[in-house]
């Protein structure tokens, strides 16, 4: 029997929460607490006007790596609590070299857009009178080694937490992809408030870019590559 062409089309599936709401609030509270703590330590470091000792820098890198993986594990735990899987956060994984090559081909021009956006926003906020945290790039084998580990950890873990977890939660709450991308970008920037409010504005814009890429690709693969590389380049390679 021929189908009735006048029948209404099926409504698209509504985005579902991938973790309990109490769990999402816990993640936001953890970010708020550690951002406040980091901002306090950054303010003390800026007032001292002295470079941090080598051991202090290494300890900071190690603590940051543990923090990154701890937050990603906690986000994953919330998904598991609701009966989900890791792929609910990541979207999909690399299954062969072609999928990896495709994501590299996407990540490279995206990084160009990322750099241009960062440059333009930095120009826009250049006259904002607010203190920023001084940055000392890694030097020596151990500092560079742990910076590379931290960059890779941030590329994986921050994408899982902000774009894989929070963006989906915000989408389910607001029923809007655009609002979800905007909100996770805002939280992403505020989580880096220890760098100073001028940098927060830049990071919010970059977080929105990452969110838009994930919304388009529907997985974290290309954004993980671009994020890890951008941290590695901005934090070390460009100073060479």
N, C-alpha and C positions, 0 to 999 in steps of 0.2 A: 504494500500500500504506500503511495507517495506521501512524503512528509508534508505537513502543513507549514507552508512558508510564512504564514502569519503568526506562528507561535513565537512568543517572546524568547529572546536569547537567554541562556543561563547566566545568572549573575556571577561575576568573578569571585573566587574564594576569598573570604575575608581573612586578613592577616591575623594569625593567632599568636598569643604570648608563648614564648619558648621557655619561660621560667616564671616562677611565682613572683608577684609584685613585691612581696616583702624582701625577696632576694635582690631585686633591682634596687630597692631603697638601700639595702645594705651596701651594695657596690657604690652608690652615690655617696653614702656617708663615709665609706673608707677613703674614697678619692678626696672628699672634703677635708677629712682629718689629716691625711698625709700631705695634702697641698698646703694646709695651714702650717704644719710642722716644717716642711721644706722651705716655705717662705720665711719662717722665723730664722732658720739656720742660714739661708741665703742673705738675709739682712745683716746678720752678725758677721758673715764672711765679707760682705761688701764694706762694712764699717771698719774692718781691721786693715783693709788695703794691703794685705799680705797674701802671697800665693799659698795655697794649701800644701802641706807636706805631701811627699810622694805616697806614704802609707795611708794618709787620709783620703787621697784621691782613689787609690786602689780599693779601699774599704767602701767608698761611696759607689764605685762601679759595681762591686759585688752585691751590695745591698740593693742597688737598683735592679740588677739582674734577677735576684730572688723576688723582688717586689713585682716585676713584670710577670714572671711565671706564676707567682702566687695569685695575682689578680686573674690571669687567664684560667688557672685551675679552678678558682672560685666561680668564675662565669660558667665554665664547663660543668661544675658541680650543680649549679642551679638548673641547667638544661637536663642533666641526668636525673635530678630530683623530680622533674616533670615527665620523665620517661623518654627524653630525647636522646640524640646522639651527637657526636662531634661534628658530623656533616651538617647538622642544623645550624651550627655556628659558621663553618667555613664555606658551605655551599657545595663544594666538590673538591677533589684533589687531583694532582697531576697523575695521569694514567700512562703517559708515554712522552717521548721527547717532543712530539708535535704540539701537545697541549702546553708544554713548558715554553717552546719556542714562540707560540702564539702570545702567551702572556708576557714574555720578554719584549716582543714586538709592540705590545700595547704599553708596557711600563716605560719604555724609553721615551716615546713622545709625550707620555703623560708627565714624566719627570721634567721635560722641557716646559710644559704648561705650569707645573708646580713651581719651578724656579722663577718663571716670569711673574706668576701671581705673588710669590713671596717678595720679589723685588718691587712690584707696584704697590703692594700694601705697605711695605717698609717706607717707601717714599711718602705715602699718604699720611703715615703716623709719625714721620720724622720730627715734626714740630711739637708732638705731644710731650709735655714736660712731666715725665714720670721716671723714677729710677729704674734701671735695669741691672740684672745680675751680671757681673763681669764673668767672662768665660775664658778658661785656659785650656787650649787643646791638649790632647794627650801627647806625651813625649816619652821616649824610651820604649823598649820592647814590651815590658809588662803592661804599661798603661795603654799602648796601642792595641795589644792583644785583647785586653779586657774591654776596650772600647768597641772593638769589632764584635765581640760576643754580645755586648750590650745593644749595639745597633741591630744585630740579627734578632735578638730577643724582643726588642721594641717592635721591629717589623712584623714579627709573628704575633706577639701577645697583645699589643695595642690594637692591631686590626681585629683580633678575635673579640676583645672586650668592647671596643667602641663601635666598629662597623658590623661585626658578626653578632654581638649580643645587644648592645644598647640601641643600635639603629633598628633592629627588628622589634625590640620592645616598644620603642617610641612609635614605630609604624603601627603596631597593633593598638596602642593607646590612642593615637591621633587619627588613625585610618588615612594617613597621608604620607606618601613617600617623601615629598618635599620637606614637610615639617620634621620628619624623622631624621633626614639628612642634616637639616639645620640644627636640631636639638643636640644630636650627638656631636656635631662640630663645636657647639657651644661648650658642652661638657668637656670635650677634648682640650679646648683652649684653657678652660678654667683649671683643669687638672695640671696644667703647666704654669700656674700663676706664680710659682716661685721664681720664674725667669723675669718677672716684671710685667706690668699691664700692657706695655707697648708690644712686647712679644706675644702676649695672650691674643691680642687682636690679629696678629699675623697667623698664629697657630689656629685660631678659629677658622679663618679663611682656608687654610690648608686642610684642616679636618673636614670641612665641607667638600673640598675637592675629592678627598679620599672617599667620602660617603657617596658622592655622585658616581664615582668610578664603580664602586661596589653595587650601587643600585642598578647601574647599566649592565654590569657583567653577571650579577647575581651570584658571585662568589668572591672570595678574598684573595685569590691567587695573584693577580696582577698588582693589587694594592699592597700585598705583603712584600713583593719584590721592590716596588717603587719606594715604599716606606723604609725598608732596611737600607736600600742604597742611598736615599736622601739623608738619613741619619749618619751613615758612614761618610758620605761626602761632606756634608755641612759641618760635622763635628771634628773631622780629621783631615781628609784628603785635600780640601781646598786650602788648608793652611800650609800644605807642603809647597 
